[in-house]
Amino acid sequence: MNNMPPVTKNLLIINALFFLSTFVAPKYGVDLNGVLGLHFFLADNFMPWQLLTYMFMHANFEHILFNMFALWMFGRIIEQVMGAKRFLFYYLACGIGAGLVQELVQWFNYISLEHVDVARSGTELVYGKYVVQNGLAMDINMWRTVGASGSVYGILLAFGMIFPNEKMFIFPLPFPIKAKLFVIGYALIELFMTKSNDGIAHYAHLGGMLFGLIILLIWKDGGNSGPLGKLRNMFKRKPKNNMHIYRRN
């Protein structure tokens, strides 16, 4: 941990602390995933700051284990290339972008479903914002997204773009593949899985990669004028060893 770049190390610690706090908070009557998780923007429980806080919450141990392993494996490399300041911006921007994409997808789902003002719970009528899906009334407050996956998928994209020909061993493949093929394959899998009903925010994963791609293209090829150029110049570093602006001084 002592040799780990500071942003990656602190992100690992913060995510771990938030995950542990989800086991303590219920003793005080608080559902942290409900408070800090990202709700659909038309739901009563939605708060704008959830676009930031949701990426530090996780549904279960397997969820945080995968995300933190990927952050440790690839994030420390990307931070060394980008530098701490730009890496933190990139991480947060990919996470927020993933949340925005997820909100957009949920909005399309919302307008395609039948809306009701009242739902029946047992013998009582419960008032609130509901949609009818598959013949059942569903409270849109239950549409909740948690996890750092959007940021992690943005990091995977950055690794594939900065080190496209780096060879990687990916279980269960018995042979190494290039990083760019690994990233493309992951993106295609996520796109295919959007048709599934597994409760995973696959569109958010793709959203993290999309926003990561936009940011990297701005930093690499953006002009010096206009708002995009100004954003690029805020985080500009001099190129070294033909690594363009990705390379850390």
C-alpha positions as CSV (number, residue, x, y, z in Angstrom):
1,M,0.0,0.0,0.0
2,N,2.9,2.4,0.7
3,N,4.0,2.3,-3.0
4,M,0.4,2.7,-4.3
5,P,-0.4,6.1,-5.9
6,P,-2.4,8.3,-3.4
7,V,-5.7,8.6,-5.2
8,T,-6.0,4.9,-5.9
9,K,-5.1,4.1,-2.3
10,N,-7.6,6.6,-0.9
11,L,-10.4,5.5,-3.2
12,L,-9.8,1.9,-2.1
13,I,-10.0,2.9,1.6
14,I,-13.0,5.2,1.2
15,N,-15.0,2.5,-0.7
16,A,-14.1,-0.1,2.0
17,L,-15.2,2.3,4.8
18,F,-18.5,3.0,3.1
19,F,-19.1,-0.7,2.5
20,L,-18.4,-1.5,6.2
21,S,-20.6,1.3,7.3
22,T,-23.6,-0.3,5.5
23,F,-23.4,-3.0,8.2
24,V,-23.3,-0.5,11.1
25,A,-25.9,2.1,9.9
26,P,-28.9,-0.3,10.1
27,K,-28.3,-0.5,13.9
28,Y,-29.2,3.2,13.9
29,G,-32.2,2.8,11.6
30,V,-30.3,4.1,8.5
31,D,-30.2,2.4,5.1
32,L,-27.1,3.9,3.6
33,N,-27.7,2.4,0.2
34,G,-31.1,4.0,0.2
35,V,-29.8,7.4,1.3
36,L,-26.6,7.5,-0.8
37,G,-27.6,5.2,-3.7
38,L,-28.7,6.9,-7.0
39,H,-32.5,7.0,-7.3
40,F,-34.5,7.7,-10.5
41,F,-34.7,11.5,-10.8
42,L,-38.5,11.5,-10.7
43,A,-38.6,9.5,-7.5
44,D,-39.3,11.1,-4.2
45,N,-36.0,9.8,-2.8
46,F,-33.8,11.3,-5.5
47,M,-31.2,13.9,-4.4
48,P,-28.7,15.5,-6.9
49,W,-25.7,14.6,-4.8
50,Q,-26.5,10.9,-5.2
51,L,-24.8,11.2,-8.6
52,L,-21.6,11.4,-6.6
53,T,-22.3,9.3,-3.5
54,Y,-23.7,6.3,-5.3
55,M,-20.3,5.3,-6.7
56,F,-19.0,4.7,-3.2
57,M,-21.8,2.3,-2.3
58,H,-22.0,-1.4,-3.2
59,A,-24.7,-4.1,-3.1
60,N,-22.7,-7.0,-1.7
61,F,-19.2,-8.3,-1.1
62,E,-18.8,-9.7,-4.6
63,H,-19.8,-6.4,-6.0
64,I,-17.1,-4.4,-4.1
65,L,-14.5,-7.1,-4.5
66,F,-14.7,-7.0,-8.3
67,N,-14.7,-3.2,-8.5
68,M,-11.9,-2.7,-6.0
69,F,-9.7,-5.5,-7.5
70,A,-10.0,-3.8,-10.9
71,L,-9.4,-0.4,-9.4
72,W,-6.2,-1.7,-7.7
73,M,-5.0,-3.6,-10.8
74,F,-5.6,-0.9,-13.4
75,G,-6.2,2.3,-11.5
76,R,-2.7,2.5,-10.0
77,I,-1.2,2.3,-13.5
78,I,-3.5,4.9,-15.0
79,E,-2.9,7.2,-12.1
80,Q,0.8,7.0,-12.6
81,V,0.3,7.9,-16.3
82,M,-2.2,10.7,-15.8
83,G,-1.1,12.1,-12.5
84,A,-3.2,12.3,-9.3
85,K,-5.2,15.4,-10.2
86,R,-6.4,14.3,-13.6
87,F,-6.9,10.7,-12.5
88,L,-9.3,11.8,-9.7
89,F,-11.2,14.0,-12.1
90,Y,-11.4,11.2,-14.7
91,Y,-12.6,8.7,-12.1
92,L,-15.3,10.9,-10.7
93,A,-16.4,12.1,-14.2
94,C,-16.8,8.6,-15.5
95,G,-18.8,7.7,-12.4
96,I,-21.1,10.7,-12.7
97,G,-21.4,10.1,-16.5
98,A,-22.4,6.5,-15.8
99,G,-25.1,7.7,-13.4
100,L,-26.5,10.1,-16.0
101,V,-26.7,7.4,-18.6
102,Q,-28.5,5.2,-16.1
103,E,-30.9,8.0,-15.3
104,L,-31.6,8.5,-19.1
105,V,-32.3,4.8,-19.6
106,Q,-34.6,4.7,-16.6
107,W,-36.5,7.7,-18.0
108,F,-37.0,5.8,-21.3
109,N,-38.3,2.8,-19.3
110,Y,-40.5,5.1,-17.2
111,I,-42.2,6.7,-20.2
112,S,-42.8,3.3,-21.8
113,L,-44.7,1.9,-18.8
114,E,-48.2,2.6,-17.6
115,H,-48.5,5.1,-14.8
116,V,-50.8,4.9,-11.8
117,D,-51.4,7.4,-9.0
118,V,-52.5,4.7,-6.5
119,A,-51.3,1.2,-5.8
120,R,-53.0,-1.4,-3.7
121,S,-51.1,-3.0,-0.8
122,G,-53.2,-5.7,0.8
123,T,-56.5,-4.1,1.6
124,E,-55.1,-0.5,1.7
125,L,-54.5,2.0,-1.0
126,V,-51.0,3.4,-1.0
127,Y,-50.5,6.8,-2.8
128,G,-47.3,7.7,-4.5
129,K,-45.4,7.5,-7.8
130,Y,-46.0,4.0,-9.3
131,V,-45.7,2.3,-12.6
132,V,-47.3,-0.8,-13.8
133,Q,-44.8,-3.4,-15.1
134,N,-45.8,-6.9,-16.0
135,G,-49.2,-6.3,-14.4
136,L,-47.7,-5.3,-11.0
137,A,-47.5,-1.8,-9.5
138,M,-43.9,-0.8,-8.8
139,D,-42.7,2.1,-6.7
140,I,-40.1,4.1,-8.7
141,N,-38.3,4.7,-5.5
142,M,-37.1,1.1,-5.8
143,W,-35.1,2.0,-8.9
144,R,-31.8,2.4,-7.3
145,T,-28.2,2.2,-8.6
146,V,-25.0,1.7,-6.5
147,G,-21.4,0.8,-7.3
148,A,-18.2,2.1,-8.7
149,S,-18.5,0.1,-11.9
150,G,-19.0,3.1,-14.1
151,S,-15.7,4.6,-13.0
152,V,-14.0,1.2,-13.2
153,Y,-15.1,0.6,-16.7
154,G,-13.8,4.1,-17.6
155,I,-10.4,3.0,-16.2
156,L,-10.5,-0.2,-18.2
157,L,-11.2,1.9,-21.3
158,A,-8.2,4.2,-20.5
159,F,-5.9,1.2,-20.1
160,G,-7.0,-0.2,-23.4
161,M,-6.5,3.2,-25.2
162,I,-3.1,4.1,-23.5
163,F,-1.7,0.6,-23.7
164,P,-3.6,-1.0,-26.7
165,N,-1.0,-3.6,-27.5
166,E,-0.3,-4.7,-23.9
167,K,-0.9,-8.4,-23.6
168,M,-3.1,-9.7,-20.8
169,F,-4.1,-13.2,-19.5
170,I,-7.8,-13.3,-18.9
171,F,-9.4,-16.3,-17.3
172,P,-10.5,-18.7,-18.7
173,L,-8.6,-18.0,-22.0
174,P,-5.5,-20.1,-22.3
175,F,-3.7,-17.4,-24.3
176,P,-2.9,-13.7,-23.8
177,I,-4.9,-11.0,-25.7
178,K,-4.2,-7.4,-26.4
179,A,-5.6,-4.8,-24.0
180,K,-7.6,-3.1,-26.8
181,L,-9.3,-6.4,-27.7
182,F,-10.0,-7.0,-24.0
183,V,-11.8,-3.6,-23.7
184,I,-13.7,-4.1,-26.9
185,G,-14.8,-7.5,-25.8
186,Y,-16.0,-6.2,-22.4
187,A,-17.9,-3.5,-24.1
188,L,-19.6,-5.9,-26.5
189,I,-20.5,-8.2,-23.6
190,E,-22.0,-5.3,-21.7
191,L,-24.0,-4.3,-24.7
192,F,-25.3,-7.8,-25.2
193,M,-26.2,-8.0,-21.5
194,T,-28.4,-4.9,-21.6
195,K,-31.1,-7.3,-23.0
196,S,-31.0,-9.4,-19.8
197,N,-33.0,-8.8,-16.6
198,D,-30.3,-9.6,-14.1
199,G,-30.6,-6.4,-12.0
200,I,-27.2,-5.1,-13.1
201,A,-26.8,-1.6,-14.5
202,H,-25.1,-2.6,-17.8
203,Y,-26.0,0.8,-19.3
204,A,-24.2,2.5,-16.5
205,H,-21.1,0.4,-17.3
206,L,-21.3,1.5,-20.9
207,G,-21.9,5.1,-19.8
208,G,-18.7,5.1,-17.8
209,M,-16.8,3.9,-20.9
210,L,-18.5,6.5,-23.1
211,F,-17.7,9.4,-20.8
212,G,-14.1,8.1,-20.4
213,L,-13.8,8.0,-24.2
214,I,-15.0,11.6,-24.6
215,I,-12.6,12.8,-21.9
216,L,-9.6,11.0,-23.3
217,L,-10.3,12.4,-26.8
218,I,-10.6,15.9,-25.4
219,W,-7.4,15.6,-23.6
220,K,-5.6,14.1,-26.6
221,D,-6.9,16.0,-29.6
222,G,-9.1,18.9,-28.2
223,G,-8.5,22.4,-29.4
224,N,-7.4,25.2,-27.1
225,S,-10.5,27.4,-27.7
226,G,-14.0,26.9,-26.5
227,P,-15.3,25.1,-23.4
228,L,-13.9,21.7,-24.2
229,G,-10.4,23.2,-24.9
230,K,-10.5,25.1,-21.6
231,L,-11.4,21.9,-19.8
232,R,-8.5,20.1,-21.5
233,N,-6.1,22.9,-20.6
234,M,-7.1,22.8,-16.9
235,F,-5.5,19.4,-16.7
236,K,-2.8,19.8,-19.4
237,R,0.6,18.2,-18.8
238,K,3.5,18.3,-21.2
239,P,4.0,15.1,-23.3
240,K,6.9,12.9,-22.6
241,N,8.3,9.9,-24.5
242,N,5.6,10.2,-27.2
243,M,2.8,9.3,-24.7
244,H,0.9,12.5,-25.7
245,I,-0.6,14.2,-22.7
246,Y,-1.4,11.0,-21.0
247,R,2.2,10.6,-19.9
248,R,3.1,11.8,-16.4
249,N,6.1,14.1,-16.0
